[in-house]
Amino acid sequence: MTKIPLAALALALSLGACANDPAPDTTTVVMDDDEAYENEAEEADEEGDEADEVEPPAAVEQAFASGHPTATDVTWTMADDGFEASFTEDGTAQSVVYAASGVAGAVEVEIPVADLPAAVTAALARDYAGQTVREAAGIVEDGQPTYEAEITADGTTTDLIFREDGTLVETIPAETD
């Protein structure tokens, strides 16, 4: 993994500000932030996520403290490619994945669903009409921005990863509610 340049991190933190185009009218249901946070807390309680927490190596803790000195509510879990810190900074839910050496990888910043790029919103309306978009995030990995839309339908949650142009690049089945 390569170290994310400061400019990429700044991009991740401002992804929501990049979507100036108004979203097209859709039949997709959007939850407000309070509903999304309540659902997330309920899911964590039901799944026993606290048992999955880990203690990262010192190099990872030092890199995180240096890069996010004002972070609160920090929890550490194992990700496929390293140690993931989930936290709140400047009132925004975020996460960063670190290699054991302390090198930062993917950065994910929660954004309002309304701030998804217009092309992503159009793809959701076209291909996932009637499904609920529970939350959204901007992700920067290896300098490349993508957007995540978490949708639910019939009690099943799925994460959809899009490029800014609305191209679906990955579908990640999550869990059944």
C-alpha positions as CSV (number, residue, x, y, z in Angstrom):
1,M,0.0,0.0,0.0
2,T,1.1,3.5,-0.7
3,K,0.8,6.4,1.7
4,I,-2.2,8.6,0.8
5,P,-1.0,12.1,-0.1
6,L,-2.4,14.9,2.0
7,A,-4.4,16.2,-1.1
8,A,-6.2,12.8,-1.3
9,L,-7.1,13.0,2.4
10,A,-8.4,16.5,1.9
11,L,-10.4,15.3,-1.1
12,A,-11.9,12.5,1.1
13,L,-12.9,15.1,3.7
14,S,-14.6,17.3,1.2
15,L,-16.2,14.8,-1.1
16,G,-19.7,16.0,-0.1
17,A,-18.8,19.5,-1.3
18,C,-18.0,18.3,-4.8
19,A,-21.5,17.4,-5.8
20,N,-23.0,20.7,-7.0
21,D,-25.5,19.2,-9.5
22,P,-29.0,18.8,-8.1
23,A,-30.0,15.2,-7.8
24,P,-32.7,14.0,-10.2
25,D,-36.1,13.1,-8.8
26,T,-36.2,9.5,-7.8
27,T,-38.4,7.1,-6.0
28,T,-35.5,6.0,-3.8
29,V,-36.1,6.5,-0.1
30,V,-33.4,8.4,1.8
31,M,-33.0,8.2,5.6
32,D,-32.0,11.3,7.5
33,D,-28.7,11.1,9.5
34,D,-30.4,10.5,12.8
35,E,-32.2,7.5,11.4
36,A,-29.0,6.1,9.9
37,Y,-27.1,6.5,13.1
38,E,-29.8,4.9,15.2
39,N,-29.9,1.9,12.8
40,E,-26.2,1.6,12.8
41,A,-26.2,1.6,16.7
42,E,-28.9,-1.1,16.7
43,E,-27.0,-3.3,14.2
44,A,-23.8,-3.0,16.3
45,D,-25.8,-4.1,19.4
46,E,-27.4,-7.0,17.7
47,E,-24.2,-8.2,16.0
48,G,-22.0,-7.8,19.1
49,D,-19.5,-5.7,17.2
50,E,-17.7,-4.8,20.4
51,A,-16.3,-8.4,20.6
52,D,-14.6,-7.8,17.2
53,E,-12.5,-4.9,18.5
54,V,-8.7,-5.3,18.4
55,E,-5.7,-3.6,19.7
56,P,-3.6,-2.2,16.8
57,P,0.2,-2.3,16.8
58,A,2.0,0.7,18.3
59,A,3.1,2.0,14.8
60,V,-0.6,2.0,13.7
61,E,-1.7,3.8,16.9
62,Q,1.0,6.4,16.4
63,A,0.2,7.0,12.8
64,F,-3.5,7.4,13.6
65,A,-2.9,9.8,16.5
66,S,-0.6,11.9,14.3
67,G,-3.1,12.1,11.4
68,H,-6.3,12.4,13.5
69,P,-5.4,14.2,16.8
70,T,-9.0,15.4,17.4
71,A,-10.7,12.0,16.7
72,T,-13.2,10.7,19.2
73,D,-15.1,7.5,19.7
74,V,-12.3,5.5,18.1
75,T,-12.8,1.7,17.6
76,W,-10.3,-0.7,16.0
77,T,-11.3,-3.8,14.0
78,M,-9.5,-6.0,11.6
79,A,-10.1,-5.4,7.9
80,D,-9.1,-7.6,5.0
81,D,-6.1,-5.5,4.4
82,G,-5.1,-4.2,7.8
83,F,-6.4,-2.4,10.9
84,E,-9.4,-0.2,10.5
85,A,-10.0,2.7,12.8
86,S,-13.7,3.9,12.9
87,F,-14.1,7.3,14.5
88,T,-15.7,10.7,14.5
89,E,-13.7,13.8,13.6
90,D,-15.2,17.3,13.1
91,G,-18.6,15.8,13.6
92,T,-18.2,13.4,10.7
93,A,-18.1,9.5,10.9
94,Q,-14.9,8.3,9.2
95,S,-12.7,5.3,8.9
96,V,-9.1,4.6,7.8
97,V,-7.4,1.3,7.1
98,Y,-3.7,1.0,8.2
99,A,-1.1,-1.6,7.3
100,A,0.6,-3.0,10.4
101,S,3.6,-0.7,9.6
102,G,1.4,2.3,10.1
103,V,0.9,3.3,6.5
104,A,-2.6,4.6,5.8
105,G,-4.7,3.0,3.0
106,A,-8.3,3.5,2.2
107,V,-10.1,6.6,3.8
108,E,-13.8,6.6,4.1
109,V,-15.8,9.6,5.0
110,E,-19.6,9.5,5.6
111,I,-21.5,12.1,3.5
112,P,-25.1,13.0,3.3
113,V,-26.9,10.9,0.7
114,A,-27.9,14.1,-1.1
115,D,-24.2,14.8,-1.7
116,L,-23.6,11.8,-3.8
117,P,-22.6,12.8,-7.4
118,A,-25.5,13.3,-9.7
119,A,-24.4,10.4,-11.9
120,V,-24.4,8.1,-8.9
121,T,-27.8,9.3,-7.8
122,A,-29.1,8.7,-11.4
123,A,-27.7,5.2,-11.4
124,L,-29.3,4.4,-8.1
125,A,-32.7,5.8,-9.3
126,R,-32.4,3.8,-12.6
127,D,-31.1,0.5,-11.3
128,Y,-32.3,0.4,-7.6
129,A,-35.6,2.2,-7.8
130,G,-37.7,1.8,-4.7
131,Q,-34.8,0.6,-2.5
132,T,-33.8,2.6,0.6
133,V,-30.4,4.4,0.6
134,R,-29.5,4.2,4.3
135,E,-26.2,6.0,4.2
136,A,-23.5,7.2,1.8
137,A,-19.7,7.7,2.0
138,G,-16.9,9.0,-0.1
139,I,-13.9,6.7,-0.3
140,V,-10.3,7.4,-1.4
141,E,-8.0,4.5,-2.0
142,D,-4.7,4.7,-3.9
143,G,-5.7,8.3,-4.8
144,Q,-8.9,7.2,-6.6
145,P,-12.3,8.5,-5.3
146,T,-15.3,6.2,-5.2
147,Y,-18.7,6.5,-3.5
148,E,-20.5,4.0,-1.4
149,A,-24.3,3.8,-1.2
150,E,-25.7,1.4,1.4
151,I,-29.1,0.2,0.3
152,T,-31.7,-2.1,1.8
153,A,-34.5,-4.1,0.2
154,D,-36.6,-6.8,1.7
155,G,-34.5,-6.8,4.9
156,T,-31.2,-7.2,3.1
157,T,-28.4,-4.6,3.2
158,T,-26.0,-4.2,0.3
159,D,-23.1,-1.8,-0.2
160,L,-22.7,-0.5,-3.7
161,I,-19.5,1.1,-4.8
162,F,-19.6,3.6,-7.7
163,R,-17.1,5.7,-9.6
164,E,-18.0,9.4,-9.8
165,D,-19.4,8.9,-13.3
166,G,-22.0,6.5,-11.9
167,T,-20.3,3.3,-13.0
168,L,-21.0,0.5,-10.5
169,V,-17.6,-1.1,-9.6
170,E,-18.5,-3.4,-6.8
171,T,-21.5,-4.9,-5.0
172,I,-20.9,-6.1,-1.4
173,P,-23.6,-8.1,0.2
174,A,-23.8,-7.2,3.8
175,E,-26.3,-8.8,6.2
176,T,-29.9,-9.6,6.5
177,D,-31.8,-7.3,8.9
